[in-house]
Structure formats: C-alpha cells, structure tokens
Amino acid sequence: MEEVTLQLGNLACPSCAQTIGEVLKRQKGVQDATVSFASSRIKVSFDPAIITLDQIERAIEKTGYKVQARS
C-alpha cells in the first residue's frame, strides 16, 4: 500500500469534499480516501499494483475538481 496527500483546487463545500472521497473509495485499488474541506486536501491509501496515482487524479478531475499538488 502507498499513501499520498493531494492538494485540491476549487473545493467549494463540505459535500463536494464528501463526493470526491466517495468516488475515490469506489475505485478498485483504493483502500481509503479521507478529505479535509478545511485544508482542501485528500489523503489516499492505494495499491499501486492495481491503480496508479495518475488514475486517481483523473478520477478526481472527472468530479470537476483539480489536483494542484502532491505530497
């Protein structure tokens, strides 16, 4: 398992943050996704043998939000 924290852009409301978390948790290979609306960050635990970081970022972008930075 790997863990990454992503800085999100244009996060408008707590329910938007919840939506992103739910979408990621449905992705095969994502074990957990915890979003903080206050800091506009999401922490994702995932299996890189099943899903790549680029695929995770694309799933976020499909919800209408952008990933601004990785850490």
VEXRO-857989 format. One line per field, with one value per atom (N, C-alpha, C, CB): residue in one letter; x, y, z. Coordinates in Angstrom, 3 decimals. Last residue first. Glycine has a CB too. Example, Ala and Ser with C-alpha at 12.3 -4.5 7.8 and 13.67 -1.06 7.14 Angstrom:
aa = S,S,S,S,A,A,A,A
east = 12.850,13.670,12.900,14.084,13.190,12.300,13.200,11.308
north = -2.250,-1.060,0.030,-0.598,-5.690,-4.500,-3.300,-4.473
up = 7.080,7.140,7.870,5.725,7.800,7.800,7.800,9.046
END
This chain:
aa = S,S,S,S,R,R,R,R,A,A,A,A,Q,Q,Q,Q,V,V,V,V,K,K,K,K,Y,Y,Y,Y,G,G,G,G,T,T,T,T,K,K,K,K,E,E,E,E,I,I,I,I,A,A,A,A,R,R,R,R,E,E,E,E,I,I,I,I,Q,Q,Q,Q,D,D,D,D,L,L,L,L,T,T,T,T,I,I,I,I,I,I,I,I,A,A,A,A,P,P,P,P,D,D,D,D,F,F,F,F,S,S,S,S,V,V,V,V,K,K,K,K,I,I,I,I,R,R,R,R,S,S,S,S,S,S,S,S,A,A,A,A,F,F,F,F,S,S,S,S,V,V,V,V,T,T,T,T,A,A,A,A,D,D,D,D,Q,Q,Q,Q,V,V,V,V,G,G,G,G,K,K,K,K,Q,Q,Q,Q,R,R,R,R,K,K,K,K,L,L,L,L,V,V,V,V,E,E,E,E,G,G,G,G,I,I,I,I,T,T,T,T,Q,Q,Q,Q,A,A,A,A,C,C,C,C,S,S,S,S,P,P,P,P,C,C,C,C,A,A,A,A,L,L,L,L,N,N,N,N,G,G,G,G,L,L,L,L,Q,Q,Q,Q,L,L,L,L,T,T,T,T,V,V,V,V,E,E,E,E,E,E,E,E,M,M,M,M
east = 1.909,2.913,2.907,2.651,0.983,1.130,2.112,1.620,-1.390,-0.058,-0.142,0.572,-3.912,-2.917,-1.513,-3.290,-6.419,-5.336,-4.259,-4.777,-9.730,-8.362,-7.415,-7.906,-13.048,-12.060,-10.661,-12.217,-14.918,-14.924,-13.926,-16.276,-14.756,-15.787,-15.848,-15.518,-12.566,-13.875,-15.016,-14.019,-10.503,-10.804,-12.144,-9.701,-10.496,-10.836,-11.261,-9.637,-9.658,-10.960,-11.422,-10.879,-7.100,-8.129,-9.522,-7.859,-5.844,-6.013,-7.079,-4.679,-5.885,-6.573,-6.840,-5.741,-4.243,-5.643,-6.468,-5.743,-1.821,-2.436,-3.906,-1.680,-1.323,-1.623,-2.269,-0.344,-2.968,-1.845,-2.296,-1.232,-4.005,-4.377,-3.176,-5.611,-2.619,-3.980,-4.375,-4.968,-0.212,-0.265,-1.626,0.024,-0.621,-0.115,-0.050,1.248,-3.291,-2.382,-1.893,-3.086,-3.651,-3.977,-2.903,-4.148,-5.005,-4.234,-4.645,-4.486,-4.993,-5.442,-4.469,-5.576,-6.223,-5.212,-5.767,-4.861,-6.742,-7.252,-6.077,-8.074,-7.485,-6.561,-7.280,-5.377,-8.535,-8.627,-7.623,-8.395,-8.791,-7.451,-7.409,-6.471,-11.580,-10.905,-9.531,-10.755,-12.155,-12.632,-11.857,-14.141,-10.293,-10.476,-10.905,-9.170,-10.949,-10.894,-11.102,-11.949,-9.558,-10.051,-9.854,-9.333,-9.838,-9.700,-10.359,-10.341,-8.524,-9.168,-8.906,-8.663,-7.837,-8.237,-8.993,-7.012,-8.183,-8.144,-8.671,-8.983,-8.654,-7.275,-7.129,-6.455,-11.279,-10.579,-9.123,-10.672,-13.109,-12.106,-11.402,-11.080,-14.673,-15.267,-14.268,-16.485,-13.194,-13.349,-13.959,-14.215,-13.556,-12.274,-12.394,-11.262,-16.226,-15.823,-14.517,-15.666,-16.049,-16.878,-16.493,-18.351,-14.368,-13.982,-14.748,-14.191,-15.990,-14.682,-14.225,-13.637,-18.169,-18.362,-17.049,-18.978,-16.967,-17.514,-17.692,-18.858,-16.434,-15.330,-15.787,-14.796,-19.045,-18.170,-17.000,-17.654,-19.888,-20.492,-19.702,-21.951,-18.357,-18.105,-18.718,-18.640,-17.399,-18.241,-17.930,-19.736,-15.459,-16.451,-17.201,-17.431,-12.287,-13.187,-14.178,-12.389,-10.254,-11.661,-12.657,-11.990,-7.863,-8.241,-9.742,-7.543,-6.168,-7.239,-7.506,-8.521,-3.311,-3.920,-4.937,-2.835,-2.986,-3.155,-3.824,-3.976,-0.888,-1.779,-1.793,-1.327,-0.696,-0.342,-1.350,-0.301,0.576,-0.283,0.228,-0.319,0.419,1.062,0.057,1.593,0.839,0.000,0.881,-0.953
north = 15.446,15.430,14.088,16.558,17.327,16.033,16.210,14.914,19.843,19.407,18.039,20.430,20.174,21.230,20.780,22.415,18.654,18.369,19.412,16.891,19.930,19.787,19.447,21.062,18.708,19.363,19.057,18.911,17.198,18.642,19.418,19.170,14.527,15.093,16.613,14.702,14.083,13.772,14.290,12.264,14.581,15.592,15.341,15.632,12.145,13.399,14.445,13.917,10.445,10.205,11.457,9.000,11.491,11.590,11.372,10.565,10.773,12.188,12.368,12.789,7.990,8.615,10.084,8.476,7.711,7.283,7.884,5.748,8.624,9.352,8.978,9.066,6.610,7.949,8.793,8.631,3.531,4.467,5.814,4.645,0.428,1.754,2.689,2.311,-1.990,-2.016,-0.679,-2.389,-1.505,-2.618,-2.673,-3.953,0.438,0.860,-0.263,1.451,0.736,-0.319,0.042,-1.735,3.533,2.759,1.717,3.684,6.163,4.921,4.021,4.216,9.647,8.435,7.289,8.678,12.602,11.575,10.267,11.455,15.809,14.445,13.500,14.061,19.213,18.107,16.775,18.158,21.640,21.283,20.194,22.524,22.159,22.328,22.052,21.416,21.812,22.979,23.229,22.794,19.315,20.517,21.737,20.716,16.568,17.674,18.895,17.961,13.153,14.519,15.508,14.734,10.075,10.978,12.411,10.733,6.928,8.302,9.209,8.493,3.617,4.660,6.011,4.640,1.884,1.324,2.354,0.823,1.449,2.485,1.878,3.748,-0.692,-0.447,0.647,-0.100,0.695,-0.548,-0.212,-1.584,3.311,2.924,1.652,4.067,4.127,3.149,2.668,3.756,6.093,4.828,3.735,5.039,8.200,7.503,6.162,8.363,8.909,8.479,7.690,9.698,9.708,8.560,8.010,8.949,11.971,10.814,9.568,11.102,13.634,13.201,11.956,14.334,14.002,13.369,12.834,14.362,15.429,14.096,13.326,14.197,17.828,17.029,15.592,17.640,18.648,18.405,17.525,19.747,19.084,17.966,17.646,18.288,21.370,20.071,18.891,20.086,23.213,22.966,21.598,23.059,23.694,24.709,24.475,24.808,23.647,22.853,23.815,22.031,24.575,24.943,24.084,24.863,21.915,23.285,23.390,23.758,19.928,20.105,21.582,19.399,18.109,19.421,19.629,20.580,14.837,15.700,17.000,14.993,12.447,13.559,14.491,14.312,8.890,10.184,11.217,10.131,5.682,6.759,8.067,6.814,2.250,3.561,4.570,3.959,-1.185,0.000,1.243,0.001
up = -2.268,-1.189,-0.492,-0.167,-5.157,-4.479,-3.328,-5.470,-6.197,-5.771,-5.115,-4.800,-7.340,-7.502,-7.140,-6.665,-9.059,-8.122,-8.382,-8.284,-9.380,-9.863,-8.727,-10.560,-10.083,-9.224,-9.726,-7.755,-11.394,-11.617,-10.775,-11.357,-11.366,-10.487,-10.617,-9.024,-12.948,-13.530,-12.659,-13.728,-11.147,-12.159,-12.842,-13.199,-9.732,-9.047,-10.067,-8.209,-11.778,-11.138,-10.396,-10.162,-12.257,-13.309,-12.733,-14.430,-9.849,-10.189,-11.268,-10.660,-10.146,-9.019,-9.327,-7.720,-12.370,-12.459,-11.328,-12.425,-11.266,-12.386,-12.545,-13.694,-9.434,-8.941,-10.041,-8.424,-10.419,-10.374,-9.819,-11.777,-9.077,-9.561,-9.420,-8.782,-8.562,-9.100,-9.718,-8.006,-7.503,-8.455,-9.145,-7.742,-5.597,-6.906,-7.941,-6.742,-3.614,-4.051,-5.457,-4.031,-1.319,-2.514,-2.805,-3.717,0.448,0.587,-0.571,1.994,0.412,-0.266,0.009,-1.788,1.596,1.849,1.297,3.393,0.355,0.447,0.641,-0.821,1.214,0.964,1.082,1.939,2.127,0.700,0.328,-0.175,4.775,4.202,2.699,4.908,5.099,5.682,5.059,7.185,4.005,3.321,3.797,3.557,3.673,4.608,3.813,5.421,3.058,2.546,3.680,1.446,2.623,3.650,3.183,5.001,1.457,0.982,2.011,-0.445,1.099,1.894,1.257,3.356,-1.000,0.288,1.118,1.058,-4.353,-3.320,-2.026,-3.738,-6.010,-5.595,-4.556,-6.779,-7.800,-7.470,-7.152,-8.646,-6.385,-7.372,-6.910,-7.598,-4.318,-5.242,-6.295,-5.933,-3.119,-2.388,-3.262,-1.150,-4.945,-4.859,-4.156,-4.138,-4.429,-5.771,-5.702,-6.713,-1.745,-2.116,-3.482,-2.112,-1.950,-1.146,-1.531,0.316,-3.521,-4.017,-3.263,-3.873,-1.749,-3.057,-3.607,-4.047,0.331,0.590,-0.715,1.337,-0.975,-0.442,-0.214,0.874,-1.403,-2.557,-2.132,-3.160,1.173,0.439,-0.828,0.080,1.890,2.523,1.764,3.929,-1.131,0.043,0.642,-0.330,-3.183,-2.831,-1.521,-3.918,-4.298,-3.453,-2.807,-2.359,-6.083,-6.282,-5.504,-7.733,-5.720,-6.041,-6.193,-7.317,-3.285,-4.263,-4.495,-3.798,-2.762,-2.545,-3.664,-2.520,-1.490,-2.653,-2.244,-3.744,-0.167,0.153,-1.045,1.459,-0.246,-0.809,-0.322,-2.365,0.318,0.793,0.210,2.355,-0.700,-0.685,-0.179,-2.096,0.000,0.000,0.000,1.216
END
